[in-house]
Amino acid sequence: MSKPNTLKPTLNTLQLWGIAVGLVISGEYFGWSYGWAQAGTMGFMVTTLLIAAMYSCFIFSFTELTTAIPHAGGPFAYARRAFGPIGGLIAGFATLVEFVFAPPAIAMAIGAYLNVQFPALDPKMVAVGAYLVFMTLNIVGVSIAATFELVVTLFAIFELMVFMGVVAPGFSVANFVKGGWSGQDAFSLAAIPGIFAAIPFAIWFFLAIEGAAMAAEEAKDPKRTIPIAYITGILTLVVLALGVMVFAGGAGDWTKLSNINDPLPQAMKIIVGSSSGWLHMLVWLGLFGLIASFHGIILGYSRQIFALARAGYLPPFLAAVHPRFKTPHRAILAGGIVGIAAIFSDELIKISGMTLTANIVTMSVFGAIVMYIISMLSLFQLRKSEPKLDRPFKAPLFPILPAIALGLAGLSLVAMVYYNLLLAAIFAGLFVISLAYFSATKHHRNAAASDVLLEGSKA
């Protein structure tokens, strides 16, 4: 009989791959085009290649942590084991910001896509409806949720291939490169600020792939299945990201595709017209990509909230597991409440002249970058403090790959703070609030059950 706050291992390799790719794939559908508004197509290509390198190095390094410490807390568990409670707090807070702020941005994109077909629909109401439907599905069971995730992810990949095939006949290199360096046709030093300012939107291409780590407790043989899922997942995403961006940018006037939530339908409309069946198919199938990420990130944020609550970092009642479905139902609902509130926070989140979606994306990316930094630091620390820790998968070319990931993540954080000072201040303010709560609730952590994966070997 399982303990009341224990998750059941049911996920296989293909399901984990579906989660890893599905968590991210909405990034191919929207969000990235805001980077064009900052850097132009060519400038943003430079940004994207740098970020793709960061993620590739990160995933090969992060997989070592995931297989050595297969815990629902993911980065929180690694940082706490490496640096103690404060390390756990930093990683847990950053991961929560990433995973709680990403879903409302995706939900708004779902509303925008449906609004193309049904102009009378209020995108915000559609977004709320998406939360209600997919929180329910996540509560019903992780195996059902993961199978659904795999199916919609496969549909989403197929749809992206269809998009590239349909717009290919109208593709023009001249379209893609025109004004591609922050509005200029040729590179100059003036393009560099835009390249750095666009970092959050390149990260959006790959944001949340690490969330598969939070399903580690629910994976069958995680030490074998997770490396396969991660490595094949990041390769899949890099190919799709570059393909979608290039084909969309070459379809016509790319400036009309920046600063919108539905760049792919609008790019296809340039090629086939607004009444084409291809366009309507793209809108409907495009929903699969958004749903895959939305649904998968709900799974991710709920496991993070659950793990933090179980360890005493959040109110313990959030660590409850549904007696019938064996899922963290209270954690699922708690993250949903925050996300729905963000959807209706237009006046609070419209900052620096960017859209609501762009600011939510940027806030989510702040959390991700801080989490990447502390995860790589945890990898270095655990190599030093626990050299005998069982590591079924070791980061190749250590310490070079994790050092590259750490360096690029640090550079990204500096650039993001410089170009988003107010959002950075809000992020820091939220951390101060978290630190105050942490200081006031030591009794919760003292009362939490011991966890060898968090505390490490006592021998």
Summary of the structure (lengths in Angstrom):
residues: 459
radius of gyration: 20.9
end to end distance: 28.4
largest distance: 68.8
contacts: 1761
relative contact order: 0.20
helix: 76%
strand: 1%
